[in-house]
Amino acid sequence: MQDRYIADEAKVNISSLEAETVMKSTPVSTVKSILGRIGIEYEEGLPKEAYIAAFKEEFCSEPKWVLLMLPKMMLDFLMEVWENPVVEMSEERWNYVEYLKIFGFLAYRMGNSISDEPNQILVVDEMKDRFYFLLKSRKSQKALSVYEEWEKIITGYMYYYGFVETRTLYSLFLKVSKKVVSYEEFILFIKCRSSMWAFGAILKDFTGKNEYFQYLSVENADLLLTYIREHEELPYKPVKIEDLIYVSDAAGIDNRWSGVSELGNLFIDKMGLNYYRATVLLRTLLIMIKNGCSYDKLQERLSGLPFKNKELEEETRQAVGQLFESVPIFEYKGYSREEYKRLSHQKQLKKRKNLFTIIDGGRE
């Protein structure tokens, strides 16, 4: 059954299902969370149906929500389903179906390998009628492309910084995007999209005055905030927009950081690891380094690898050393250890120069 679920295609059927019926499979906590993110007030203790009805009414009556909440790649997939009798599928696309169920767009019926019944994606006709021409319009497509760039910029920043106050993130965003966007519009975008992002969360400090955006792979947000405050004089590393988009598209693995390509080649070409295992291992090492782990901990993580000889082990050790020095550290506000050492050295030199004052003089 599971094999059929992740099969490489699915038959598309138009369904008479109502959107609210499809949306009822969503946990009420998820529905309430989305309502809160888009600023819809609600009472506690109501039946689940009441929250579903409120969500559907708001979502369907205000066209901006579909553009703000759902990424372009997901809506492009929805459009493909709407326009084709059979669609190619992947595990990622099945995840899209799960998300689109939350909004009442699609349902599915899993196939049966014994009877050779195909997987079926069920289109909720009510939602297709309501949103098809809206999403097809040039204006909507342009907005989706803009939001896609915003998402990549913010994603890229979080791979560098891990944890940052939303006001600071907003200032950095304005510098690279060169867009005229209000803070309220910016924070609404983050709140709408973060429910769809697997890595992002908005946090408030205990006073409720400051909001922070956190990469979910940060191991200890409280401790990281303490470290960041200790480096208050250190500005966040400026990152070019093309670098933010690059690291976002590469899911946080930037092969321009020293050691990344070297380790990838060692894992795949010389140790015979498959691509998936090599990628997961490399991403794990990157997350460990960004969270400030020690060099010894990295070495421990590699202890079970199939080293064929001492030369291969030494080559791997050297590549890990490069990685350790070149990858951005959350504590250092996106600077690598190598960059931070250089900045610290420059700061010390500047201090020494300031110890002396040159006095003009000479013989009269």
N, C-alpha and C positions, 0 to 999 in steps of 0.2 A: 504493500500500500504506500509506504513512504517512498519507494522507488518511483512509483507512478506520480507521486506528488511533486517530485523534483525532475520529472521527465522534461525533455527538451521542447515540448510544444503543448498547447492546450486549445481545445475547441471553444469558440466564443458563441454564446447563446444569449439572445435578448430575453430578459426575465420580467415577469409581472410583479416581482417582489417590490414592496414599498421600501423606501430608504430607511424609515424608522425601524422596520423589521430587521434589516441588515445591521443597523447601528446598535441594536439591543444586545448584540454579542460583545460589545465593548464594555470593559469593567467601568462601573460608575465612577470610580476614583479617577480614571483617565478622562472621562467626560467633564467632570468637575474641574480637573486641572486645566483643561483646554479653555473652559469658560472663564476661569480665573485669569489665564494668560491674556485673553483678548478683552478683559475688562468688564465682563458680564457678571453682575452681582446676583447671588442666589441664596436662598435659605437652606439651612441644613435640615436633614431629616425627611426630605420629600421622597416620594417613590422614584425609582430609577427612571420610569417613563417620563416624569416631569423634566428631569435634566436632559434626557434625550430630545424631547420636544423643543426645549429652549435652545439647545445646541443647533438642531436642524433649522429652526426658524431664523436664528441669527446668521448661520452659515449661508443659508440660501437667499436671505434678503439683502445681504451686503456682499457684492461681487469681490471686494478687495481681499476677503478672507481666504478664498481659494488660492489666490496668487501669493499671499503672504505665508500661508501655512504649508503649502505643498511645493517641493522643489520642482524645477523644470523637467528634470529627467523622469520624475514620477508622472507628471502630467503628460509628457510626450508618450510615455508608455500607455497611459489611459487613452489618449487619442488613437494610438495604434490599435488598441483593443476595440474601440468604438468603430473603427473603419475596416476591420479585417475579420473573416470567419475563423481563421486559425492564426495563432501568434506563437512565435518562438519564445521559449521560456528558459529561465536559469534560476538558481536558488535566490539570487538577488531580486529577480522579477517577482518571484513568489512572495518575497518580503514586501514588495510594492503593493501586491494585492492585499496583504494583511493591513497595511496602512490605509489603503483606499477603502477598505471595509469600514474603518472607523468613521469615515465621512459619508457612508451610504452609497458609494459609487459602484462597488463591485461585491460579488460574493463568489464562491467557488464550490465545486463538487469534485471530490477526488475520484480518480478512476479506479479500475479494478484490474489487476494484472492477470487474474484467472480468466475473467470473461472478456478481457481485452477492451474494456470500456475506457475511453479516453478521459483525461482530465478535462473539466469544463470550467470556464470562467463565465459567470452570470452577470450580464450588464443590467443595472437597474435603469430601466427605460426612463423613469421619472427624472433621474439626475442627468441623464444624457440630454433629454429635451431641454433641461434648464441651463446646462453649462456648455454644451457643444459649441455653439456659435460664439459664446463669450471667449472660450479658450482658443478658438480658431482665429479670432480677430488679430489684426496687426498690433493694435494697442496692447493687448494682453501679452502677446508674444514678446513685444519689446520690454514690457515690465518684467516678465519672467527672466529674460536675459540679463537685465540690470540686477535683479535679485540674486541670480545665479552668481554674478561677479561679487556681490556683497557677501554672499555666503562663503565663497572661496577666500576672500580677504580675511574674514573673521576666523574661519577655520585655520588658515595659515598662521595668523597671529597666535592662536591657542597652541599650535604645535611648538611655537617658540617660547611663549610666556607661561602657559599652563594655568595661570590664575592672575586676573587683572581687574581692577575696579572698572566698572562699566563706563564711568565718565572719562577715564584715561583711555580706554579702548575706543570710545567715540572720537576723542581728539586724534588718536593715531589713525583711525579709519578715515577721517576727513582729509588728513594730509596725503594719503596715498590714493584715495578714490577720486579726490578733486570734485566731490559732489556737494550740492547744497542740500543738506538733510538736517532736520531738527533732531535734537536729542530724543524727543518723544517718539518721533518716527523710527529712529534707530533702535531704541529699546523695545518698541512694539515688534519690530522685525525679529529681533533676537528672541523675544518671548514666544512669538508665533512659531519660529523655526526650531527653537531648541527642543520642543516636544517631539520633533521629527529627527533630531540629531542624536546619534548614539553616544556622542562624546561631551556634550555641553550641558551645563546647569547654571542657573542663576541663584546666588546665595545672598543673604543679608547678614550683616553683623548683628550682634546682640542689641545694639541701640536702634536698629532698623533704619538708620540714616544712610548707610553706604551699601551699595549693591556691587556684587562681584560676579564675573563670569568665569567658570571653572571648567577646565578640561577634565573629563571624568577619570583619566588615568593618573591624576595627581593622587599620591598616596596619602598625604596628610595635609588637608587644606589649612587647618589652624597653624600647624608648624610652618608651612610654606609662607603664610601671611606674615608670621613673625620674622622669618628670614628676609622677606621683601622689605619690610619696614626697617630692618637693620641696614639695608642698602638704599635707604631713602635718597641719598645724594646721587645714586647711580641712575641715569635716565634709561628708559627702556630702549633696547637696541632698535635703531631704525632699520626697517626691512623694506626693500623695494616691492612694488606691487607684483612684478613678474615672479619674484621669489616666493611671495605668499601664495600665488596661484599655483606655482610649480609644486610646492610642498603639499598643498591641499589636494591637487590632482593625484599626487603620488601617495596619498594617505599617510603622510608624515614621514616617509622614507625619502630623504633627499640624497641622491647619490653623489652630490657635489660636496657633501661633508666628508672629509678625509676618513677613510677606513670603511665607508659603506659599500662601495663597489668591490673593494678588496675582499671584504668578508663574504659578500654575496657570491663572488667567484670561487672562493675557497670552499664555502658550504656546498655549492652545486657541482663545480667542476672537479674538485680534488677530494671531497668527502662523499660525494654521491647522494647528497640529500635531495629530495624532490623539491620542486619550486615552492610548494605551499609550506612545507616544514621550514625551509630556509628563510622564507619571508617572515613567518611567525617568530622564528628565533631572532632574526635581525630586529624586528619591531620590538620584541621584548627587551633586547639589549638597549635600544634607543630610549625606551620608556624608563628603564632602570637608571641610565645615565642622566636623563633629564630630571629625574627625581633626586639626583645627588648621591647615588650609591657609590661605594668605594670601588677602587680598581680590583681589589681582592674578591669582592662579591661578583664582579663580572667574570673573573677567572673561574670561580666556583660554578657559575651557570654553564660554562663551557666544558666542565670536567668530564661529562659523559659522551662527548663527541668522538667519532671514530678516527682518531689520529693514526695514520698508517706508519708514521715514522717521526723521529724527533724534529726533522727539518720542517715538516708540515705543522707540528705543534708550535714551533718557534715562529713560523710565518704567521700563524693565527694570532699568537700572542702580540706580535708587533702590530697587526691590523687592529686588534682590540685597543691597543695603546693609542693609536691614531684616532680611533672612534671616541675614546674616553676624553681626549683633549679637544676635539673639534665640534662635538655635538652641543647645541644650545642647552643651557641649564636654566630651569625655572627660577631657581634661587637668585641667579645672576641676571634676571630680567631679559632672557633671550641671548645673552652672550655665552660663548663657549668658555671652558676653563682656560684655553689658550688665549682667547681675547681678553678675558678678565685679568689674567696675569699681566698682559701687556698694558691694559688700562691702569692697573695698580702701580706698575713700574713708572708709567708716565706721570702719574699723580705724585709719586715720591720724588721724582726728578723736579717737578714743578715746585714742590715744597722746599727742596734744597736751594733752588734758585732764589726763592723768596726770603731765604735767611740772610741774604746779603743785599746791601744797597750800594750801587756804584756812585761815588762822589766825584764829580768833575774837579780836577785840580791841576796844578802845574806851577812852574816857576813864573814869577812875574818879570 
